[in-house]
């Protein structure tokens, strides 16, 4: 028989799994929106920590 602590842990685990699922869906949505606004290569460089100045300069060279 499950104890109250076991049931609480199960409930926490279920809520955590749902939160992770929602977070992953939101991440996919924001990535999609980001790629609609700027090229994927630019977004990827910014995510990797490249400075915005270097990224913009490289991007302008790509579009010439």
Secondary structure, DSSP 8 states (H G I E B T S, - for coil): ---HHHHHHHHHHHHHHHHHHHHHHHHHHHHHHHHHHS-HHHHHHHHTT--HHHHHHHHHHHT-
